[in-house]
């Protein structure tokens, strides 16, 4: 049986700002909610959300013998997270200015898991960050990291919504587990709903047909959605959140911006320069042609 304090110590050594641990719960309610969300057409072009719902609801279908879920978060707020000027025509979501978080967080999770295996050779498990059908945000709530805000993101008291999550699912129980937070939440605040330029936010879930982030990143045949100056992702529902206003800047060096989005002339760089400069970042999911179209 693993020690909760030891797990959190290893998580912080790996570079995480937050860590909580919860049993591998059955999330049937979340699975039913996801089905209803899909049935309403809110998933639009996000076909992957329609797959493996059974594994999302029952994590033991994904990781056999799963007993505990270690949920880790790393803060990524930077100088662009607070928003751009209204007339800016090349806004980029602040997470996308950094190295690709999938790679950074997975490396950190592997370090955590390896340390646990050295501590107890019977430990086994798998690590994920946006790479598998896992209800990461719900497990983060159960592990006491925060709550689901009206914009459907995890809100943490310390770092607001500018937090990226990863999970390590392991075959061992802990001597104790974290509990959901009490006495905090969004209250009567609706700023994120009001700030969404396309009215894509329906209390605690998103109509991705209207979501700028989906429209600028995912494959789509519809180019008619107003982008309001965003060319990759969107932070509109985050930069307005009161919890983000007082959140500290990121300290993990993996989450330091690699470029200034206001300094790039997208019409002048070529494919070779795009590949060289932006391959380490989430912008590599897109293409120079796609970004130019979004700018236009």
N, C-alpha and C positions, 0 to 999 in steps of 0.2 A: 504494500500500500504506500502510495507516494504522499509526500508532505506538501501541503498547499503553499506554505511560505517558501519552500525550496524551489518549487515550480516558478513562482513569481520572481524569485531572485535570478534564476536562469533566464527568464524572459527579459528582465531588465538588462542583464549582461549582454544579451543578444541584440539590444538596441531598441526594444519596445518601450513605449511610454505607458502603456496600460496592459494589464493582464488579469483575467478572471477565469475561474474554472467552474464548470457545471456538469452534472451527470448527462449522459447521452440520452436526452429526453425524446419521447415520441411527440412529434409536432404535427399531429393530425389536423388540428384547427388551422394552422398556417397552410397546410396542404389544401384544405378545402377553400380557404380564402384565395389562394393562388388560382385554383380552378375557376372560381367565380370571376376573378380579375381577367383571366384569359377569355372566358365566355362573353364578357362585356366588350371584347375586342381591344382592350387596353394594351395588350402585348405588341400589337401591330407587327413590325418586321422582326421582332425578337423571338424567332422560332425556337431558340434553345430553351426559353422559359417554359415551353410546353412539353419538354422531354424530362423523363426521370423524376416526375413528381413524387412517386412512391419512395425514391431514395432520399429526396429532400425531407419528407415527413418522417421517415424511419432511417436514421443514420447508420444503423447496423447493416442495412442493405448495401451501403457504400463501403463501410469498413467493418468487416466481420469481427465480432467480439468487442466492439467499441463499448467502453465503460465511461470514459470521461472526455469532455471537449474543453481544450484549453484555447481560450479566445484572447488574441493579442491585438493591440492597436498601436499604431505609430502616428504621431501628429505630423502634418505636412504644411501648415499655414506658412505662407510667405508674403512678400510685399504686394503681390497682385491678388491675394485672396480677398482683400477688402473691397475689390471692385475696380472697374475702369470708368473713365469718363463716358458720359452718355453718347458722345459723338464718335467714340472709338469704333473703327470698323474692322479690327482684327483681334478681337478678344479670344483668349485661350484659357480654358479652365486651369486653375493654378496647379492642380496635381500633375497636369500634362507637361509642365515646365521642367519636371524633375526626371530622373532616371525612371524607367518603367518599374512601377511598384510591384508588379507580379514577380519579377526576378529578385528585387531587393528583399521583399518580405519573405518569399519562399526560402531564400538563403538564410535569413534570420531564424525562420521556423525550423529549418533543418539543424541549425546550431543548437537550438533549444532541445529538439528531440534527441539529438546525439548526446547531449549532456545528461538527459534523463536515462538514456540507455547505458551510459557509463556508470550512473548511480545505481541502476537496477537492470541487470541484463535480461530480465524477463519482460521489459517494456518493449512494445512494438506499436506501430501506428503509422499514420499518413498525415501529410500536411497539405493545406489548400489555401489559396487566396484567389477568389473569383475564378477558380479553375475547375470547379466541380459543383454538382447540385447540392449545395449546403445552405441552409437558412442562417447565414453568418450573423446577420443583424439580430435575429431572434435569440440566438445563443448568446450574443453579446449582452442582450437585455437580461437573460437568465443568469449570466455571470456577473451582473452588477456593474457593467461598464457604462450604461446609460439607458436611454429610452428611445422609442421610435417617435420622431418629430412629425409634424404635419406634412413635411415635404418627403416623408417616408425614409429619411436618413436616420442613422443613429446619432443622437445628440448626447455628448458627454459633458458633465459639469466642468471638467478641467480644460478641454480642448475644443468644445463645441462640436461642429460636424466635420471639421477638417481633420478627420481620422480615417486611416485606411486599416482594414481588418485582415487578419489571417487566423486560421485555426489549425491546431494539432489535435487529431482524434486518436486517442490511445486506448490500449486494452487493459489499463489498470485503474482501480478506484483510488480516490484521494482520502486522506484522513478527515477532511472537511471540505465543504464547497461554499462558494460565494452565493449570495442571495440578491435578487433584484433590488434596485434602489427604491427607497421610499421617500416621499415628501418633496420630490422634484419633478419637473416636467415643463411643458410649454404653457400651461395655464390658459389664459384667454388670448395669447398672442397668435396672430394670423399673418405676420409680416411675410413669411415665405410664400404663402398663398397669394397675397396681394402683389408680391414682387415678380412672380412668374409672368414674363411678357406675353406668353401664349395661353395663359390660363390652363396649364397642363396638370396642375396639382389639385387633386380631389382628396380631401382630408385623409392623410396618411397613405395615400397611394397615388400613382402617376398614370395619366393617360399618355402613353408614349407616342401616340399618333401626333400629339401636339408638343412633344418634348424636344427642345433644341439640341440637347446633348445626344439624343438618339439620332436626330436628323443630320448632325454634323459628323458622326462617327460610324454608325452602322450602315450597312448596305441598304440603299433605298432607291426606288424608281421615282419617288415624288420629290421634286425640287421646289415645290411651291410654298413650303412652310417658311414664314418670316423668321430670320435668324437674329435680327436686332444686333448685328455686329459680331456675333459669336462665330468663330470659324472652326473651333474644335472644343466640344464640351460646352458647359455652361455652369456658372457659379451664382446665377441670379438669386436662387432660393437659399443660398448659403451666406453670401456677403451681407445680407440684411439681418441675419439671426443675432439676437442680443448675446447669446452665449459665445458667438464667434468674435464679437467686438472686443471682448476682454481676454480672448484666448492668446496664449504666448506663441511666438514664432517657433517653427520647427528647429530642433537642435541636432537631430540625427543628420550627419553629412550626406547620407544617401538621398535626402529630401531637400537639397539645396538647388534652386533653379539653375539650369545649365545654359539658359539664354534669356534675353529680355524680349518679350513678344512684340514690343513696340519698335524695336530696332530692325525688324526683318522686313525687307521689301520682297514680297512673295512673287512678284512679277519678274524680278531680276535674277533670282537664284535659279540654278539649273538642277537637273535630277541628281548629278553627281554630288553637288554641294548639299542637297537635301538629304541624301543618304548618309553622307559623312557627318553632318551636324546633328541630325535628328534620329538616327538609328537607335541610340540608347534610350530614347524617350517614347512615351505612348503615341506620339505623332506618327510613328512608323506604322501604326495600324491603318493610317490613312494613306494618302498619296499627295504629291505636289499638285497634281491636276485637280484633285478633289478640294484641297485647301484653297487653291486659286479660285475655283468656282464658288466656294463659300465666301471668299473675300468679295468677289464681284456681286 
